Amino acid sequence: MPTHKLLLLAGDGIGPEVMAEVKRLLAYFAKAGIAKFEVDEALVGGGCYDAHKVSITEETMAKAHAADAVIFGAVGGPKWDNVGYDVRPEAGLLRLRKDLGLFANIRPAICYPALADSSSLKREAVDGLDIIILRELTGGVYFGEPKTITDLGNGQKRAIDTQVYDTYEIERIARVGFELARKRRNKVTSMEKRNVMKTGVLWREVVADLHARDYKDVTLEHMLADAGGMQLVRWPKQFDVIVTDNLFGDMLSDIAAMLTGSLGMLPSASLGEVDAKTKRRKALYEPVHGSAPDIAGKGIANPIAMLASFAMALRYSFNMGKEADRIDEAIAAALAKGLRTADIKSDGAKVVSTSEMGEAIIGELESLSA
């Protein structure tokens, strides 16, 4: 049984609380003889700034490069609102994405049957929802240069952020989208703003050319990103794989999160290129919900997105699809029994703590594996 190297970066806010449930899951895997993990931990984000005056250290970056996968909690909070821009908590996560080359961000939005009534939409719109938003993660306006704020005098300033995409960046994320669709329902929707943005014009051109060249068997549709946001809340089940840029992917995936009932339900995987020699890829797995400082330390955070993110690590980094499916089934089973954390509570449900939900999911996992 191979040993997999994990770097756990719990971060700030509720990050350590939900990461504790991943540790519980790792202990279960070890005890059951399912898999062996060599685990290291380090600071990131605000906690790292407090200790080292940077959001991530060079030592931690070296550990991230050496790990088979990074499991990430969340960073940030009002405590660090006034620190320098380059050392803000979020800069640590952005550096991990950039330096590890994690260009493909996979964000599944799945509505478990037991939670269909927790969505902001009507049950019939979301019951059985299973879509993926594929976000390009290392290009676009978040990383483009110049990125400046200039004092113009007379009390006026000018801020500039630059949206930049090269052909290869668009093609490689689109290729991931088409490959994902081939394993699902064989449909890709590419979203951009070609009507007002030159990057949108290039985005559509590159995606269409790749489709015609290599993926004619996959259905492709193009949609303006603002129209895509509207369609996500009108009838989300029309989509299978949505592929889009960094900025629009950030926004659209948060919209998709609420279709599932809560941000606490949405996992993600950030993947790099496959190494030609090792056949492995750098990868980071994290819940989408953020640090939620308003509920940190109260033991009420929803750990499902964190546990589902670890399931994605099993699927995409360790070729353990069967075990990943079991975790997803265990989550569904716990929800079907009426267990809810505060963010997804409903009439007649039993509200449980972070640790109680984690314990229940592992209990269901044990039953499924018996």
Salt bridges, closest charged atoms under 4 A:
GLU21 OE1 - ARG24 NE 2.88
ASP40 OD2 - LYS63 NZ 3.31
GLU41 OE1 - LYS23 NZ 2.90
ASP50 OD2 - LYS79 NZ 2.83
GLU58 OE2 - ARG95 NH1 2.88
ASP68 OD1 - ARG280 NH2 3.88
ASP99 OD2 - ARG95 NE 2.83
ASP117 OD2 - ARG123 NH2 3.20
ASP127 OD2 - ARG123 NH1 3.36
ASP130 OD1 - ARG184 NH1 3.29
ASP161 OD1 - LYS147 NZ 2.91
GLU171 OE2 - ARG175 NH2 3.50
GLU171 OE1 - ARG213 NH2 3.18
GLU179 OE2 - ARG182 NH1 3.84
GLU192 OE2 - ARG194 NH1 2.81
ASP214 OD2 - ARG175 NH2 3.25
ASP214 OD2 - ARG213 NE 3.90
ASP217 OD1 - ARG182 NH2 2.81
GLU221 OE2 - LYS187 NZ 3.57
ASP226 OD2 - LYS193 NZ 3.01
ASP240 OD1 - ARG184 NE 2.84
ASP240 OD1 - ARG185 NH2 3.62
ASP250 OD2 - ARG135 NH2 3.76
GLU273 OE2 - ARG172 NH1 3.61
GLU286 OE2 - ARG97 NH2 3.14
ASP325 OD1 - ARG315 NH2 2.92
ASP328 OD2 - ARG315 NH2 3.36
GLU364 OE2 - LYS337 NZ 2.65
